[in-house]
Amino acid sequence: MKLKIKFLFVFLITSFFTYSQEGIPVYSDYLSDNYYLIHPSMAGAANCAKIRLTARKQWFGQEDAPSLQTLSFNGRVGERSGAGIIVFNDKNGYHSEKGVKLTYAHHIMFSRDELDLNQLSFGISGGLIQNQLDETKFGNVFDPIVFGSIQKDSYFNLDIGASYNFLDFYAHATVQGVLETRRELYTDYESDNLRKFLFSAGYVFGKRDKITWEPSILFQYFDQTKQKSIDLNLKAYKNMDFGSLWAALSYRRSFDGAQYSSGSGVSSQKLQYITPIVGVNFKNFMFAYTYSQVTGDVKFDTGGYHQITLGINLFCRKERYDCNCPAVN
């Protein structure tokens, strides 16, 4: 009975991410110079076009462990517009998602000087997502709701958002899954409310010839389940002759948790994990490695989550903004 209670707890504590996998899950990859991945208003906001490729793997050695790959491109179109595209593949056990998002953003510059950053941006993404459930490995036991084949269903949804970049400060707000869209893959067990609210903000301070520091936060709220979480982040940059070296530390904590039997009584635990990131920018190329470790007494595995990010900046302006603003510079 105690074992069953622990499994129930693990299911509840990880359901935060199970639900988040409607569309691209929000992990910590946005910290690898990839805010466009979660905020459509960042499409074309920087002074370079950006290509970012990510590959994430959880729990090495576990069969059918979750994995995620994303490929994104965004850049400026004319003086005031931006556009982007995201392609992703997300697999978790027998369930997988594939999708594509197309983005348009509009940027309003309030500065009189092109080198001063004071920009308000709005963005919208339309996404087509295909869900797939592989029932071929469920066995030969008869079940009226198991067809024994690969089930597929697709749906369309929208993300909308706004960003404000002012010198060394930035803030973003996004609503993902704006439309009420019901998938038909799991029939009555699914909700048509996939909305998720994201808010992030940060500030960069320090001298450019030394180490600059960037504290930031990310808050998430799920409309259907009322789940909430917050990321507390700190990045450090060191400019070099070839580009820059940087590192980040992120701590995520859920406001929601579950109770479980601990042997000496009933204990409670909230989802939380720590993510260190290291990266290097070499001229127009970028490389980053991310490792996430779940903390707490109850968890699936002692292993962590590994991610590699590769990037390249294209079509950069000759003059950079006169600020400590690495996300747009």
Secondary structure as UniProt FT lines:
FT   HELIX           2..20
FT   HELIX           29..31
FT   TURN            32..33
FT   HELIX           35..37
FT   HELIX           40..42
FT   TURN            43..44
FT   STRAND          49..58
FT   TURN            60..61
FT   TURN            63..64
FT   STRAND          67..77
FT   TURN            78..80
FT   STRAND          81..92
FT   TURN            93..94
FT   STRAND          95..109
FT   TURN            114..115
FT   STRAND          118..134
FT   TURN            136..137
FT   TURN            144..145
FT   STRAND          150..166
FT   TURN            167..168
FT   STRAND          169..176
FT   HELIX           187..189
FT   STRAND          196..203
FT   TURN            208..209
FT   STRAND          211..222
FT   TURN            223..225
FT   STRAND          228..239
FT   STRAND          243..261
FT   STRAND          266..282
FT   TURN            283..284
FT   STRAND          285..294
FT   STRAND          305..314
FT   TURN            326..328
//
